[in-house]
Structures are given as structure tokens and as C-alpha cells.
């Protein structure tokens, strides 16, 4: 959103003409330059851009009860109740907390997740466009399974961020042009089992958020070459209601660099929100498609909807409840319970009764 506006002129006549048009626009928008590209001799005014809608959700995996339901009802079943929300938006971005492969050896850790490649069809059919692999499970079955995950997603035209064969691939943004504007999507993780999981110059791995660089270099590049930039980050402690101090600082650091929204995950609980310089920070969206969430906190979930328009970001939530690993809407009473909870644990923000995020 901070990209500089540039144009060149080839003749004195076109200079005079375009300068006249340009000064008219400046007077109308209060000296804020729109990055519309003007061609020499073009005397028409570009139509107003449509708003961009992006839906985001938390951690998804396909083990346990979810796997049994997929075997019984098919790969679309886990998304049955949420797919309509995804398909109504221009882009959907979630955290894929599992490798997708038939290969690899399980790492020596408490929980290891891996899904059959057939699930990619269900992910695609649901309306999901981009997945973050920046989390503490994408390497559960090693680099082979990680590369398989990326390859399967690519074949299905699903973008991946947050992991790759080297630093550049892991940290680079995915770009999407929507309604004439360019949106950059990035993914990072501040929760990784060990340093061997970090992507490096010549080694596959995850985009680590433990250090400022190279992460912030890629953030600034994404901001420079896009109109809007969205970050999804894996951070904070599990089962907690409030973010760590470092997360609050890092979220603001992203926004200072030009990021328009920061979306967190990993805690397996819903966390509160904060607004900084007009940009929302959602500290955790909780679980989404996830088995093992047997307590009340683990069953509370939501979809975030961002609306990007006129260099501003508005957001709202759709409360959901996870039953047998599958998220689904409940009723207005449940929605208000979730909204009331979020209002109690948020900072300088408040959700209205319809789920719209506002500043206090």
C-alpha cells in the first residue's frame, strides 16, 4: 500500500494535458495519490474499484475423526458448512497444519500429522486459494513430504507460503490481482520444534519468525510491490487466551512496515484483537478443521472476513463451533457468546453484535 507512483512523458503536449488531469484528481482526493497508471493522451477517468473480500481461517488437519468422516463421506465433507463462506469471497487463506504426502518418516515428536493426497481436491473444491505452511507440523514427515505438499498444491492451483526449498521460496509472498489491485500474502512461524526446521539458502524448511531478518526484508518487498499485504503467523503459547508480549510488538512492527492485516494462529484457542494505525491484528483464530479439540476452548472457532477498499481495511467475524473435528455455524446465542468473550480479551477493539470489528 506504500508503493510509489511513477509515470514518464514523451512530449511537452502530453505533459501539459496529464498535469491538468492529475491536479484535478489531487484536489478531489485531498492530495492522496492513487496509483492508477495514466497513458499519454488518455483523458478518461478510471472507474471506482470494487472492494476486495478475503476470508481467513485457522489450523486445519485431517487426522482421527476427520479422516474417518472423509473415508465415509468424501473429501468435501470437512468443508461442508464453511465452503459457502469461502466461495462468496474473492480469496481464502488458511493455515494447513499437516503435510500432504504418502512418503516420509515421522519425526520424533508428540504429534505428527500427514494427510492423503486425495484431500487436495477437497481443499480446492472448498474455495481455498492459498495455504500457509509456516507452522510446527509441515515438516512432521520430513522434507520429502513437505515438497510433496507444495507440489500437490501447485498442481491444484493452490498457492503456498511460509515454506519451500530454500529461503527465497519459503519467505516470498504469493501475489493475487483482484479487482485491479495487487494483494500480497505471506506466512511465518515463531513456533518451530528446532532450528533444523528453518529454511536457509540451500536447505528446505519453514519461514522462521524468530529473527527480524530475513523476514522483514521479504515483508518490505511484498509491501513495495502490492496494494495490500496480509500476513498469517504461527505464534504464542497453546491453550492461552492472551498473546505474548513479543507477539504484540511484532504485530505492530509488521504494520509499521506497511502490512494491512496480521492474522495469528497456533494457540488452539480464540485470542483477542488489537487495532494499530487502522490495521487489525487477530492474535489467534483458534482451530478450524481439527481433531483433538475436545474442550470448550478448542471447539471455539471463527472465520475472519477482511474488506479492502480505498486503502483501508475493515473486518468482521463469523463464529463457528467444531464438532467431531468439523467447523459449523450454530445460532445467534452462540455467536453472541463468542463475541462477548472476544470483547473481554481484546485490547483497544470491540465487536458489534453482528461481528464487525470496531475501535473502542
DORO-832931 format. One record per residue (C-alpha): residue number from 1; residue in three letters; x, y negated, z negated. Coordinates in steps of 0.001 Angstrom, whole numbers, plus 524288, in hexadecimal, padded with zeros to 5 digits. Layout:
! residues N
@nr = NUM rest = ala px = X py = Y pz = Z
...
! end
This chain:
! residues 360
@nr = 1 rest = unk px = 80000 py = 80000 pz = 80000
@nr = 2 rest = unk px = 80BF5 py = 7F766 pz = 7FF47
@nr = 3 rest = unk px = 810DC py = 7F976 pz = 80D4F
@nr = 4 rest = unk px = 8154A py = 7ECEA pz = 81408
@nr = 5 rest = unk px = 80DAF py = 7E7A7 pz = 81FCC
@nr = 6 rest = unk px = 8160F py = 7E618 pz = 82BF2
@nr = 7 rest = unk px = 81375 py = 7E1E3 pz = 83A0B
@nr = 8 rest = unk px = 81B5A py = 7DC4B pz = 84541
@nr = 9 rest = unk px = 8177E py = 7D2E3 pz = 8502B
@nr = 10 rest = unk px = 81CC0 py = 7D233 pz = 85DD8
@nr = 11 rest = unk px = 817DD py = 7C528 pz = 862AE
@nr = 12 rest = unk px = 81599 py = 7B77C pz = 85D40
@nr = 13 rest = unk px = 80774 py = 7B7BD pz = 861BB
@nr = 14 rest = unk px = 80445 py = 7C447 pz = 85A92
@nr = 15 rest = unk px = 80B15 py = 7BEB6 pz = 84E8E
@nr = 16 rest = unk px = 801FC py = 7B306 pz = 84E54
@nr = 17 rest = unk px = 7F5E8 py = 7BB6E pz = 850A1
@nr = 18 rest = unk px = 7F8EE py = 7C59F pz = 8464D
@nr = 19 rest = unk px = 7FD4B py = 7BB77 pz = 83C5F
@nr = 20 rest = unk px = 7F01F py = 7B4E5 pz = 83D92
@nr = 21 rest = unk px = 7E8D1 py = 7C19A pz = 83B7F
@nr = 22 rest = unk px = 7F1B1 py = 7C5AB pz = 8305F
@nr = 23 rest = unk px = 7F01C py = 7B8E7 pz = 828D9
@nr = 24 rest = unk px = 7E162 py = 7BA47 pz = 82A02
@nr = 25 rest = unk px = 7E228 py = 7C7AC pz = 8238F
@nr = 26 rest = unk px = 7EB0E py = 7C291 pz = 818C4
@nr = 27 rest = unk px = 7E140 py = 7B821 pz = 8154A
@nr = 28 rest = unk px = 7D674 py = 7C23C pz = 814AC
@nr = 29 rest = unk px = 7DD2A py = 7CC34 pz = 80BD7
@nr = 30 rest = unk px = 7E42D py = 7C32B pz = 8028C
@nr = 31 rest = unk px = 7F1F1 py = 7C4C9 pz = 807ED
@nr = 32 rest = unk px = 7F236 py = 7D39F pz = 80671
@nr = 33 rest = unk px = 7F786 py = 7D910 pz = 81340
@nr = 34 rest = unk px = 7F0A9 py = 7E4DC pz = 818E6
@nr = 35 rest = unk px = 7F99D py = 7EE62 pz = 81FF7
@nr = 36 rest = unk px = 7F1A0 py = 7EE93 pz = 82C74
@nr = 37 rest = unk px = 7FA73 py = 7EF97 pz = 8385D
@nr = 38 rest = unk px = 7F7EF py = 7E485 pz = 841F6
@nr = 39 rest = unk px = 7FB1E py = 7E65F pz = 8504F
@nr = 40 rest = unk px = 7FF38 py = 7DA91 pz = 85851
@nr = 41 rest = unk px = 7F349 py = 7D49D pz = 85EB3
@nr = 42 rest = unk px = 7E99B py = 7DC05 pz = 855FF
@nr = 43 rest = unk px = 7DEFC py = 7D276 pz = 851F2
@nr = 44 rest = unk px = 7D59B py = 7DC3C pz = 84BAC
@nr = 45 rest = unk px = 7D429 py = 7DE10 pz = 83D10
@nr = 46 rest = unk px = 7D5A4 py = 7EBE7 pz = 837E1
@nr = 47 rest = unk px = 7C96F py = 7F167 pz = 83178
@nr = 48 rest = unk px = 7C94A py = 7F36A pz = 822CC
@nr = 49 rest = unk px = 7CF1D py = 8005F pz = 81EA4
@nr = 50 rest = unk px = 7C688 py = 80ABE pz = 8188E
@nr = 51 rest = unk px = 7C9C0 py = 80E9A pz = 80A89
@nr = 52 rest = unk px = 7D1D1 py = 81AF2 pz = 80894
@nr = 53 rest = unk px = 7CCF5 py = 8253E pz = 7FF09
@nr = 54 rest = unk px = 7D60E py = 82F23 pz = 7F8BD
@nr = 55 rest = unk px = 7D20E py = 83A01 pz = 7EF7C
@nr = 56 rest = unk px = 7DBD8 py = 84008 pz = 7E621
@nr = 57 rest = unk px = 7DB3D py = 84B98 pz = 7DCF6
@nr = 58 rest = unk px = 7E3EA py = 852AD pz = 7D340
@nr = 59 rest = unk px = 7EA84 py = 85FE1 pz = 7D258
@nr = 60 rest = unk px = 7E60B py = 86B21 pz = 7DAE1
@nr = 61 rest = unk px = 7EA36 py = 87965 pz = 7DA75
@nr = 62 rest = unk px = 7E3C4 py = 88638 pz = 7DE35
@nr = 63 rest = unk px = 7E6F9 py = 8905F pz = 7D3D7
@nr = 64 rest = unk px = 7DE68 py = 89874 pz = 7CAB2
@nr = 65 rest = unk px = 7CFC4 py = 8963D pz = 7CBA4
@nr = 66 rest = unk px = 7D184 py = 88D73 pz = 7D762
@nr = 67 rest = unk px = 7D890 py = 89811 pz = 7DEE7
@nr = 68 rest = unk px = 7CDA6 py = 8A1B3 pz = 7DBAD
@nr = 69 rest = unk px = 7C36E py = 89836 pz = 7E0AE
@nr = 70 rest = unk px = 7CB18 py = 895D0 pz = 7ED25
@nr = 71 rest = unk px = 7CBBE py = 8A476 pz = 7EF7F
@nr = 72 rest = unk px = 7BD05 py = 8A556 pz = 7ED84
@nr = 73 rest = unk px = 7B7ED py = 898E1 pz = 7F3CC
@nr = 74 rest = unk px = 7C2C7 py = 89455 pz = 7FCF3
@nr = 75 rest = unk px = 7CD26 py = 889BC pz = 7FD5F
@nr = 76 rest = unk px = 7C36C py = 87E7C pz = 7FDDA
@nr = 77 rest = unk px = 7BD15 py = 88208 pz = 7F0EE
@nr = 78 rest = unk px = 7C61E py = 87A9F pz = 7E77A
@nr = 79 rest = unk px = 7C2D7 py = 86E0A pz = 7EEC2
@nr = 80 rest = unk px = 7B446 py = 87088 pz = 7EFF5
@nr = 81 rest = unk px = 7AFCA py = 86588 pz = 7E6F6
@nr = 82 rest = unk px = 7BA55 py = 85B74 pz = 7E9E4
@nr = 83 rest = unk px = 7BC5E py = 85C71 pz = 7F87C
@nr = 84 rest = unk px = 7B100 py = 8531A pz = 7FB79
@nr = 85 rest = unk px = 7B802 py = 8484B pz = 7F3E9
@nr = 86 rest = unk px = 7C49F py = 84AB1 pz = 7FB46
@nr = 87 rest = unk px = 7BE2A py = 84AA9 pz = 8088E
@nr = 88 rest = unk px = 7B7A6 py = 83D95 pz = 805E8
@nr = 89 rest = unk px = 7C4D4 py = 836E0 pz = 80429
@nr = 90 rest = unk px = 7CF23 py = 8331D pz = 80E1A
@nr = 91 rest = unk px = 7D9F0 py = 83AB3 pz = 8073E
@nr = 92 rest = unk px = 7DAEC py = 8445E pz = 7FC02
@nr = 93 rest = unk px = 7E73B py = 846C2 pz = 7F40B
@nr = 94 rest = unk px = 7E8E4 py = 85110 pz = 7E946
@nr = 95 rest = unk px = 7F39A py = 857B6 pz = 7E178
@nr = 96 rest = unk px = 7F61C py = 86591 pz = 7E668
@nr = 97 rest = unk px = 7FB77 py = 86C59 pz = 7DA63
@nr = 98 rest = unk px = 7FF23 py = 87946 pz = 7E092
@nr = 99 rest = unk px = 8078C py = 87EC0 pz = 7EB58
@nr = 100 rest = unk px = 80077 py = 88498 pz = 7F708
@nr = 101 rest = unk px = 807E0 py = 89081 pz = 7FBA3
@nr = 102 rest = unk px = 80901 py = 89F41 pz = 7FB59
@nr = 103 rest = unk px = 81799 py = 89E55 pz = 7F917
@nr = 104 rest = unk px = 820D1 py = 89AA2 pz = 7EE22
@nr = 105 rest = unk px = 8241D py = 89F64 pz = 7E08E
@nr = 106 rest = unk px = 81D76 py = 899E1 pz = 7D482
@nr = 107 rest = unk px = 825AA py = 890A3 pz = 7CC63
@nr = 108 rest = unk px = 82870 py = 893E6 pz = 7BE38
@nr = 109 rest = unk px = 81E38 py = 88AF3 pz = 7B849
@nr = 110 rest = unk px = 8118E py = 88C54 pz = 7B0A1
@nr = 111 rest = unk px = 80826 py = 889CB pz = 7BBD0
@nr = 112 rest = unk px = 80AB9 py = 88BFB pz = 7CA48
@nr = 113 rest = unk px = 800BB py = 888F2 pz = 7D4D2
@nr = 114 rest = unk px = 8001F py = 88DCC pz = 7E2C9
@nr = 115 rest = unk px = 7F4BB py = 88E2E pz = 7EC53
@nr = 116 rest = unk px = 7F1F4 py = 89630 pz = 7F87B
@nr = 117 rest = unk px = 7F40C py = 88EA3 pz = 8053D
@nr = 118 rest = unk px = 7E5AA py = 89089 pz = 808AA
@nr = 119 rest = unk px = 7E242 py = 885D8 pz = 7FEE5
@nr = 120 rest = unk px = 7E7DF py = 87B8D pz = 80816
@nr = 121 rest = unk px = 7DB94 py = 87CBC pz = 8104B
@nr = 122 rest = unk px = 7D342 py = 879B6 pz = 80465
@nr = 123 rest = unk px = 7DBA0 py = 86DF5 pz = 800F4
@nr = 124 rest = unk px = 7DA75 py = 868CB pz = 80ED2
@nr = 125 rest = unk px = 7CBDC py = 86B70 pz = 80FCC
@nr = 126 rest = unk px = 7C97B py = 86424 pz = 8030B
@nr = 127 rest = unk px = 7CE07 py = 8574B pz = 808D2
@nr = 128 rest = unk px = 7DB33 py = 85678 pz = 801F6
@nr = 129 rest = unk px = 7E512 py = 84F40 pz = 80A6C
@nr = 130 rest = unk px = 7F168 py = 84E35 pz = 8021B
@nr = 131 rest = unk px = 7F695 py = 8561E pz = 7F6A3
@nr = 132 rest = unk px = 80136 py = 852CC pz = 7ECF3
@nr = 133 rest = unk px = 80ADF py = 85DB1 pz = 7EA0F
@nr = 134 rest = unk px = 811CC py = 85590 pz = 7DFC0
@nr = 135 rest = unk px = 80EC4 py = 85D9D pz = 7D3BE
@nr = 136 rest = unk px = 813FF py = 8684B pz = 7CADB
@nr = 137 rest = unk px = 80E46 py = 873B6 pz = 7D2AA
@nr = 138 rest = unk px = 811DB py = 87170 pz = 7E0F0
@nr = 139 rest = unk px = 81E8F py = 878FC pz = 7DF09
@nr = 140 rest = unk px = 818C1 py = 883EE pz = 7D6C5
@nr = 141 rest = unk px = 81CAE py = 88D95 pz = 7E16B
@nr = 142 rest = unk px = 828F0 py = 886CD pz = 7E60A
@nr = 143 rest = unk px = 82CEA py = 87F0F pz = 7F1FC
@nr = 144 rest = unk px = 827F0 py = 8894E pz = 7FB8F
@nr = 145 rest = unk px = 81A0A py = 88821 pz = 7F688
@nr = 146 rest = unk px = 81B3D py = 87948 pz = 7F5F8
@nr = 147 rest = unk px = 81F26 py = 878B1 pz = 80443
@nr = 148 rest = unk px = 81405 py = 881FB pz = 80796
@nr = 149 rest = unk px = 80A94 py = 878CA pz = 800B3
@nr = 150 rest = unk px = 80F43 py = 86D38 pz = 808A9
@nr = 151 rest = unk px = 80ECD py = 87501 pz = 8155E
@nr = 152 rest = unk px = 800FE py = 87A1E pz = 812FC
@nr = 153 rest = unk px = 7FC49 py = 86C66 pz = 80FB2
@nr = 154 rest = unk px = 802BE py = 866B4 pz = 81BBF
@nr = 155 rest = unk px = 7FC5C py = 870BF pz = 824A8
@nr = 156 rest = unk px = 7EF27 py = 86CE9 pz = 81EFC
@nr = 157 rest = unk px = 7F229 py = 85E62 pz = 820CA
@nr = 158 rest = unk px = 7F280 py = 85C27 pz = 81220
@nr = 159 rest = unk px = 7FCD9 py = 85270 pz = 80DE8
@nr = 160 rest = unk px = 80630 py = 855B5 pz = 802D9
@nr = 161 rest = unk px = 80DE6 py = 84C87 pz = 7FA19
@nr = 162 rest = unk px = 81676 py = 84E1D pz = 7EE22
@nr = 163 rest = unk px = 81E76 py = 859D2 pz = 7F28E
@nr = 164 rest = unk px = 826B5 py = 85DEB pz = 7FE0F
@nr = 165 rest = unk px = 8332F py = 86395 pz = 8037E
@nr = 166 rest = unk px = 83B4D py = 857EC pz = 7FEEE
@nr = 167 rest = unk px = 83A73 py = 84AAD pz = 7F842
@nr = 168 rest = unk px = 83523 py = 84396 pz = 80415
@nr = 169 rest = unk px = 82A35 py = 84D3F pz = 806A5
@nr = 170 rest = unk px = 8266A py = 84E2D pz = 7F846
@nr = 171 rest = unk px = 8260C py = 83F99 pz = 7F55A
@nr = 172 rest = unk px = 820F1 py = 83A2D pz = 8023B
@nr = 173 rest = unk px = 81302 py = 8356C pz = 80380
@nr = 174 rest = unk px = 80863 py = 83ABE pz = 80C2C
@nr = 175 rest = unk px = 80229 py = 82FF7 pz = 8143F
@nr = 176 rest = unk px = 7F433 py = 82F67 pz = 8191D
@nr = 177 rest = unk px = 7EE45 py = 824AA pz = 82189
@nr = 178 rest = unk px = 7E031 py = 82281 pz = 81D6A
@nr = 179 rest = unk px = 7D72E py = 817D3 pz = 82274
@nr = 180 rest = unk px = 7E2C3 py = 810AB pz = 82828
@nr = 181 rest = unk px = 7EABB py = 810C5 pz = 81B83
@nr = 182 rest = unk px = 7F64B py = 8194B pz = 817DC
@nr = 183 rest = unk px = 7F5A3 py = 820CA pz = 80B0C
@nr = 184 rest = unk px = 801C4 py = 826C6 pz = 804C6
@nr = 185 rest = unk px = 8005A py = 8329F pz = 7FBCF
@nr = 186 rest = unk px = 80B42 py = 83701 pz = 7F2A1
@nr = 187 rest = unk px = 80CD9 py = 84178 pz = 7E827
@nr = 188 rest = unk px = 8167F py = 842A4 pz = 7DCD3
@nr = 189 rest = unk px = 81819 py = 84AFE pz = 7D0A7
@nr = 190 rest = unk px = 81D4C py = 8477C pz = 7C32D
@nr = 191 rest = unk px = 81A41 py = 85554 pz = 7BE86
@nr = 192 rest = unk px = 8238A py = 85FAC pz = 7C3D8
@nr = 193 rest = unk px = 828DD py = 86BD8 pz = 7BCF7
@nr = 194 rest = unk px = 83729 py = 868F8 pz = 7BFD7
@nr = 195 rest = unk px = 84043 py = 860C8 pz = 7C83C
@nr = 196 rest = unk px = 841CB py = 86BC3 pz = 7D220
@nr = 197 rest = unk px = 83402 py = 86875 pz = 7D6BF
@nr = 198 rest = unk px = 8381C py = 85AC0 pz = 7DB02
@nr = 199 rest = unk px = 83934 py = 8587B pz = 7E998
@nr = 200 rest = unk px = 846A0 py = 853C5 pz = 7EDD5
@nr = 201 rest = unk px = 84DBD py = 85025 pz = 7FA4E
@nr = 202 rest = unk px = 84FCB py = 85E26 pz = 7FEA8
@nr = 203 rest = unk px = 84676 py = 865A4 pz = 7F5CE
@nr = 204 rest = unk px = 837D9 py = 867FF pz = 7F60D
@nr = 205 rest = unk px = 82FFD py = 863D8 pz = 7EA48
@nr = 206 rest = unk px = 826BA py = 85A2E pz = 7E3F1
@nr = 207 rest = unk px = 826E6 py = 84B4B pz = 7E439
@nr = 208 rest = unk px = 82B8D py = 84866 pz = 7D671
@nr = 209 rest = unk px = 826AD py = 83C96 pz = 7CEDD
@nr = 210 rest = unk px = 83097 py = 83E54 pz = 7C3E2
@nr = 211 rest = unk px = 83951 py = 833D4 pz = 7C9BB
@nr = 212 rest = unk px = 8362C py = 826E6 pz = 7D02B
@nr = 213 rest = unk px = 83DC5 py = 82A1C pz = 7DC6A
@nr = 214 rest = unk px = 83C39 py = 82F43 pz = 7E67C
@nr = 215 rest = unk px = 82DBB py = 82EBB pz = 7E2FD
@nr = 216 rest = unk px = 82C2E py = 81FF9 pz = 7E2F3
@nr = 217 rest = unk px = 833A2 py = 81EB1 pz = 7EFB4
@nr = 218 rest = unk px = 82962 py = 82719 pz = 7F659
@nr = 219 rest = unk px = 81E5E py = 81FCE pz = 7EF81
@nr = 220 rest = unk px = 82358 py = 812CA pz = 7F49E
@nr = 221 rest = unk px = 824C7 py = 81857 pz = 8024F
@nr = 222 rest = unk px = 816C0 py = 81D5B pz = 8020D
@nr = 223 rest = unk px = 811C0 py = 81023 pz = 7FD7E
@nr = 224 rest = unk px = 81980 py = 80924 pz = 8080A
@nr = 225 rest = unk px = 813EC py = 81153 pz = 8130C
@nr = 226 rest = unk px = 805C9 py = 8124E pz = 80EA3
@nr = 227 rest = unk px = 7FA1C py = 809F8 pz = 80B23
@nr = 228 rest = unk px = 7F68E py = 81213 pz = 7FF33
@nr = 229 rest = unk px = 7FEB2 py = 81B80 pz = 7F70F
@nr = 230 rest = unk px = 7F957 py = 82619 pz = 7EE17
@nr = 231 rest = unk px = 801AB py = 82E25 pz = 7E4AE
@nr = 232 rest = unk px = 7FDE5 py = 83AEB pz = 7DE21
@nr = 233 rest = unk px = 806E0 py = 83EAF pz = 7D307
@nr = 234 rest = unk px = 80800 py = 84A64 pz = 7C9F4
@nr = 235 rest = unk px = 80B6C py = 84541 pz = 7BC59
@nr = 236 rest = unk px = 8082E py = 84491 pz = 7ADD2
@nr = 237 rest = unk px = 80606 py = 84FA3 pz = 7A414
@nr = 238 rest = unk px = 7FC06 py = 85A7A pz = 7A4D8
@nr = 239 rest = unk px = 7EF56 py = 859F6 pz = 79D1E
@nr = 240 rest = unk px = 7F126 py = 84BBB pz = 7994F
@nr = 241 rest = unk px = 7E782 py = 84080 pz = 79A9E
@nr = 242 rest = unk px = 7F14E py = 8356B pz = 79C0C
@nr = 243 rest = unk px = 7FD08 py = 83369 pz = 7A506
@nr = 244 rest = unk px = 80B1E py = 832B7 pz = 7A08B
@nr = 245 rest = unk px = 8117E py = 82556 pz = 79F90
@nr = 246 rest = unk px = 81A33 py = 82857 pz = 7AB49
@nr = 247 rest = unk px = 80E1C py = 82B17 pz = 7B3AA
@nr = 248 rest = unk px = 80822 py = 81DDE pz = 7B0AA
@nr = 249 rest = unk px = 814FD py = 81749 pz = 7B412
@nr = 250 rest = unk px = 8170D py = 81F29 pz = 7C080
@nr = 251 rest = unk px = 80936 py = 81CD7 pz = 7C542
@nr = 252 rest = unk px = 80B5B py = 80E30 pz = 7C44F
@nr = 253 rest = unk px = 818A6 py = 80F77 pz = 7CADC
@nr = 254 rest = unk px = 81212 py = 815E7 pz = 7D693
@nr = 255 rest = unk px = 80833 py = 80ADC pz = 7D779
@nr = 256 rest = unk px = 812D8 py = 80089 pz = 7D62A
@nr = 257 rest = unk px = 818FA py = 806F1 pz = 7E223
@nr = 258 rest = unk px = 80C4A py = 80507 pz = 7E9B9
@nr = 259 rest = unk px = 804C6 py = 811AA pz = 7E733
@nr = 260 rest = unk px = 7F5F7 py = 8102F pz = 7E76F
@nr = 261 rest = unk px = 7F19B py = 81B9A pz = 7DEE0
@nr = 262 rest = unk px = 7F84E py = 8258B pz = 7D60C
@nr = 263 rest = unk px = 7F1A1 py = 8329B pz = 7D394
@nr = 264 rest = unk px = 7F6BF py = 83BDD pz = 7C91D
@nr = 265 rest = unk px = 7F539 py = 84A0F pz = 7C59A
@nr = 266 rest = unk px = 7FAE9 py = 8559D pz = 7BDFF
@nr = 267 rest = unk px = 7F507 py = 853CE pz = 7B076
@nr = 268 rest = unk px = 7E968 py = 85CE1 pz = 7B361
@nr = 269 rest = unk px = 7E111 py = 85270 pz = 7ACE1
@nr = 270 rest = unk px = 7DADE py = 845C3 pz = 7B0F6
@nr = 271 rest = unk px = 7E2CF py = 839F6 pz = 7ACE6
@nr = 272 rest = unk px = 7DF00 py = 82BB9 pz = 7ACDC
@nr = 273 rest = unk px = 7E1C6 py = 82128 pz = 7B6AE
@nr = 274 rest = unk px = 7E89F py = 8142C pz = 7B769
@nr = 275 rest = unk px = 7E854 py = 808BC pz = 7C0DD
@nr = 276 rest = unk px = 7F4B4 py = 8015C pz = 7C464
@nr = 277 rest = unk px = 7F547 py = 7F628 pz = 7CE09
@nr = 278 rest = unk px = 7E83D py = 7FAAF pz = 7D37F
@nr = 279 rest = unk px = 7ECF6 py = 8089A pz = 7D60F
@nr = 280 rest = unk px = 7E749 py = 8144E pz = 7CEBE
@nr = 281 rest = unk px = 7EF44 py = 81E71 pz = 7C776
@nr = 282 rest = unk px = 7E823 py = 82B34 pz = 7C4AF
@nr = 283 rest = unk px = 7F0E0 py = 83244 pz = 7BB07
@nr = 284 rest = unk px = 7EAC6 py = 83FAA pz = 7BD41
@nr = 285 rest = unk px = 7DF79 py = 84504 pz = 7C535
@nr = 286 rest = unk px = 7DFED py = 851BE pz = 7BD87
@nr = 287 rest = unk px = 7DE07 py = 85F25 pz = 7C37F
@nr = 288 rest = unk px = 7D639 py = 860F4 pz = 7CFED
@nr = 289 rest = unk px = 7D5FD py = 86EB7 pz = 7D57B
@nr = 290 rest = unk px = 7DC7F py = 87580 pz = 7CA25
@nr = 291 rest = unk px = 7DB08 py = 88218 pz = 7C27C
@nr = 292 rest = unk px = 7DF04 py = 882AD pz = 7B445
@nr = 293 rest = unk px = 7D823 py = 8760D pz = 7B0A4
@nr = 294 rest = unk px = 7CFAE py = 87C51 pz = 7A63A
@nr = 295 rest = unk px = 7CF1D py = 87118 pz = 79C88
@nr = 296 rest = unk px = 7C67B py = 8651F pz = 79E1F
@nr = 297 rest = unk px = 7D1A0 py = 85C0C pz = 7A1B7
@nr = 298 rest = unk px = 7D68C py = 86547 pz = 7AC18
@nr = 299 rest = unk px = 7C90B py = 8661A pz = 7B238
@nr = 300 rest = unk px = 7C767 py = 85760 pz = 7B392
@nr = 301 rest = unk px = 7CACD py = 852AE pz = 7C12A
@nr = 302 rest = unk px = 7C836 py = 847DE pz = 7CAD8
@nr = 303 rest = unk px = 7CA3F py = 842E5 pz = 7D897
@nr = 304 rest = unk px = 7CF99 py = 8352A pz = 7DA5C
@nr = 305 rest = unk px = 7CAE2 py = 82D2A pz = 7E5D9
@nr = 306 rest = unk px = 7D345 py = 821D1 pz = 7EA6B
@nr = 307 rest = unk px = 7CDEC py = 81761 pz = 7F378
@nr = 308 rest = unk px = 7D873 py = 80F84 pz = 7FA71
@nr = 309 rest = unk px = 7D444 py = 802C5 pz = 800A0
@nr = 310 rest = unk px = 7D9FA py = 7F531 pz = 8029C
@nr = 311 rest = unk px = 7E698 py = 7F8DC pz = 7FBAC
@nr = 312 rest = unk px = 7DF0D py = 7FCA7 pz = 7EF79
@nr = 313 rest = unk px = 7DBFC py = 809AB pz = 7E90A
@nr = 314 rest = unk px = 7CF3C py = 80D47 pz = 7E282
@nr = 315 rest = unk px = 7CD01 py = 81A70 pz = 7DC12
@nr = 316 rest = unk px = 7C2AE py = 822E5 pz = 7D5E0
@nr = 317 rest = unk px = 7C15D py = 830B6 pz = 7D094
@nr = 318 rest = unk px = 7B89F py = 83C7C pz = 7D298
@nr = 319 rest = unk px = 7B870 py = 84482 pz = 7C5EB
@nr = 320 rest = unk px = 7B8C4 py = 85346 pz = 7C78A
@nr = 321 rest = unk px = 7B8FC py = 85F46 pz = 7BEF7
@nr = 322 rest = unk px = 7C120 py = 86B6C pz = 7C19F
@nr = 323 rest = unk px = 7B9CB py = 8783F pz = 7C014
@nr = 324 rest = unk px = 7C0BC py = 88511 pz = 7C2EA
@nr = 325 rest = unk px = 7CBAD py = 87D27 pz = 7C8F9
@nr = 326 rest = unk px = 7C2C6 py = 875CE pz = 7D276
@nr = 327 rest = unk px = 7BFA3 py = 86729 pz = 7D137
@nr = 328 rest = unk px = 7B1AD py = 862BE pz = 7D2E2
@nr = 329 rest = unk px = 7A8EA py = 85718 pz = 7CF8F
@nr = 330 rest = unk px = 79FE7 py = 858AD pz = 7C3D5
@nr = 331 rest = unk px = 7963A py = 84DEC pz = 7C062
@nr = 332 rest = unk px = 795AB py = 83FA8 pz = 7BC6D
@nr = 333 rest = unk px = 7969B py = 842BD pz = 7ADF1
@nr = 334 rest = unk px = 7A366 py = 849F7 pz = 7B013
@nr = 335 rest = unk px = 7A84E py = 83F00 pz = 7B8D5
@nr = 336 rest = unk px = 7A5EF py = 834F3 pz = 7AE2E
@nr = 337 rest = unk px = 7AD09 py = 83D84 pz = 7A456
@nr = 338 rest = unk px = 7B90F py = 83DAC pz = 7AD11
@nr = 339 rest = unk px = 7B80F py = 82F0F pz = 7AFB4
@nr = 340 rest = unk px = 7B6CE py = 82C13 pz = 7A12E
@nr = 341 rest = unk px = 7C2A2 py = 83476 pz = 79E48
@nr = 342 rest = unk px = 7CAD8 py = 82DB3 pz = 7A88A
@nr = 343 rest = unk px = 7C6B2 py = 82063 pz = 7A385
@nr = 344 rest = unk px = 7CB8A py = 823FE pz = 795FB
@nr = 345 rest = unk px = 7D8F4 py = 82897 pz = 79A7B
@nr = 346 rest = unk px = 7DB8C py = 81E90 pz = 7A52C
@nr = 347 rest = unk px = 7E345 py = 8120E pz = 7A36D
@nr = 348 rest = unk px = 7DEE2 py = 8057F pz = 7A9F6
@nr = 349 rest = unk px = 7D440 py = 80BD4 pz = 7B230
@nr = 350 rest = unk px = 7C648 py = 81070 pz = 7B10D
@nr = 351 rest = unk px = 7BD8C py = 81916 pz = 7B968
@nr = 352 rest = unk px = 7AFA2 py = 814BD pz = 7BC08
@nr = 353 rest = unk px = 7A46E py = 81E5B pz = 7BAAD
@nr = 354 rest = unk px = 7A594 py = 821A9 pz = 7C92B
@nr = 355 rest = unk px = 7B419 py = 824C3 pz = 7C7D2
@nr = 356 rest = unk px = 7B9EF py = 8185B pz = 7CD8E
@nr = 357 rest = unk px = 7C6E7 py = 81426 pz = 7C7A3
@nr = 358 rest = unk px = 7C754 py = 80611 pz = 7C2D4
@nr = 359 rest = unk px = 7D0C4 py = 7FDA7 pz = 7BB14
@nr = 360 rest = unk px = 7CD0D py = 7FA4D pz = 7AD23
! end
